[in-house]
Amino acid sequence: MQPRPAPERALPGVHWTVGRVLRHPFFFLTGAFLMLCHLGGQFGPIGAGHLTLWPGAAGSAPLVLPSGKFMLLYGFTWTGALLLLLFFPRRLSLSARLLIIAGLALAARLLLLPHPASDDIYRYLWEGRVFLAGENPYLLAPTAAPLNSLAATDPYHPLINHPDLSAIYPPAMILLFSLVGQAAYHPLAVKLVVLCFDLGTLGLLLLLLHRRGLPLRHALLYALNPVILYGFAGQGHLDSLQSFFLLAALVAHGRRRWGWMWLFAGAAVQVKYMAVVALPFLLNRHSWRWSWLAIAAILLPFMPFREAGPGLFATLIHFGRAFGVNGPFHGILRLMTGEIAAATTLCLILAGLLLGGLLLIFHRRTRPFAPLSPDRGLYLALGILILCLPTVHFWYLGWILPFVALYPSNAWMLLTLTAAAYFSATGRIYLGGAWELTWPYQVAQWLPFGLLFLPELIRGITHLRLPADQRPPASVSVIIPTRNEAAAVGSCVAAVRSDPAVQEVLVVDGGSTDDTSARATAAGAQVIRHVRPPTAGGGRGGQIAAGVAAAVGDLVAVVHADTRVAAGQFSRVCKILRRQPGVMGGALGARFDHDGLFYRLITAANDIRAMFLGISFGDQVQFFRRDAFLACGAYPNLPLMEDVELSLRLGRCGRQVYLFGGATVSVRRWERAGAGHALTVIQLFTRYLWQRLRGRVDAGALFHRYYGPESEASLGNKSRLAAAARRRGA
């Protein structure tokens, strides 16, 4: 075996200096985002900022959007968080990435602390105080006569919502907030507790992402989402505690600490009863002996309040039967039945059937390989729960956002934006109406989500039906398609061969007339000649298909000759796919070796397409499980758009991951073709997708449009000349 040569640094690396940081778009976006958070903290009551869309003509009323100004601020915050995700600096050390994410998250939350607290906080404080006074808040509502003397001295008693109803929250929360009230009887004290658990959730999420080898920037989907910022730091809802304990249970599961796992899971149920849906997904042949700890964690906090008996759940049942706001399935069933209680009963039945079916699929799929991580099951279970609840407040979406960071979803991310329609209900109060979320705003919130969620659901069900590749990948075959790449191929081969996971490098040459083959061989690659016309199995797709047929590695990665892959990236890919058997493949992602604004925008556009559409291009270093993918179908033998077709086929066969970097691409092609090259790529990409949708793809015509009408003839002539030269040499 030839020794692996050290990789040539043909493309410049990145050296982070103060000046470079200050010039980076992320720096300016961070300032703008924090300014939005400051405005949110100082905004005041949400409903007071209504927006006049149309002043109205003579004799007609103006068109007003309730809470419209806050909706705009919320939408800008959501957009800013997305831009920060896309422009997050690459090639930073682990400690630098953690510091930036944690620092930005903390700063945003501190700026939002002055935001008006939810009236739920006053109930938290009151019920804790009632318990300290020796009374049972499950038996006595805030307006109960025995509490009159206590109410007379309480500054927040007039602000409590639903004062005629007794406690609804689990007893552990009453015990917790009795301690908080003893320390400081103030809404800010509650907010700080909620904030600490929120930041703890972020820390656990970063740990889970790091263990899975996924980009830490995914944590920004949680850390900077306005649902999280306004729901927890702004309004102070206790749901952050549920997310913290559920993620703590997942971390304990990964370390096989079954006792701690069940304790954390039981604690999550004591924050929100709905977290009970998580328990069956944590059960496996190793952990079941410790499950009594979850039961103990759930039942013990009830002991100080046991005299309430059935009254412990009286208010919870009342809310389910008498209230129904913004529940998507509940709203539809309510229209059909005409009754809230009937719709609630049907939603409970629907949720039970969906959760039962999900649990059956999950355990049938994982039992032979337990203990696999249950996070996918928890993700789907929480999604079902949110869709089936009678009432869905905007901060309920915070339950699922930690899992969206692990499994990005366009549908759920869009819902966190359209959730801004929820605030119209508060705005109606300031316009002289009642708190009510009318149907146009519910449609605006849920319809876009449904249009995206349905194909995601179908794709997810398809993935569950496919057998997961449980074999841990250990080797990678790198395929480099070339034609006249003598100047670049040597350093490209050397770069990929430096990774210990790379078993072989296959350079598939499409008829070069220069020294490409000789230099590839000298660098340690195996050269395969594949000279065919583009319309007869040639072109880049044909070359790669020939390489896939000859490859022997567990994974196949496609690298273009002008791309340099950073050290250790393929080992990282193997690690990710070992820990996530349901992932079929994906792309590393790449940046250009030029820092101009134009190239940054192209990189951002590539990131958006790969992450949110699941379609990567060839220069983003695509990879896939060889045997599992070929069992689903052949590699797309297309002269052009083979990379797009590969992404679409991978999406049918399993999940994909996009890793936001790990490779650097030369700008030479873009400099030679000019800025118009971007428009050509967009046009051909769009035309291919349209032709594919219609079932009539003409890849040959697209090839000629990209390379020119003489491309095929030129390739054939050059191949014949090269063959003649070799015969003369012989």
PyMOL commands that set and color helices and strands:
alter all, ss='L'
color gray80, all
select helices_A, chain A and resi 18-23+25-41+46-48+68-86+94-112+120-132+145-152+157-159+171-183+187-212+216-223+226-234+239-254+258-269+273-282+288-290+292-322+328-337+340-369+375-388+394-399+401-406+410-430+439-465+486-497+516-522+534-536+539-550+569-579+597-613+618-620+626-632+642-653+668-673+676-694+699-707+711-729
alter helices_A, ss='H'
color red, helices_A
select strands_A, chain A and resi 51-54+63-65+476-482+502-509+526-529+555-558+563-565+583-587+590-592+622-625+655-658+663-665
alter strands_A, ss='S'
color yellow, strands_A
deselect
rebuild
show_as cartoon
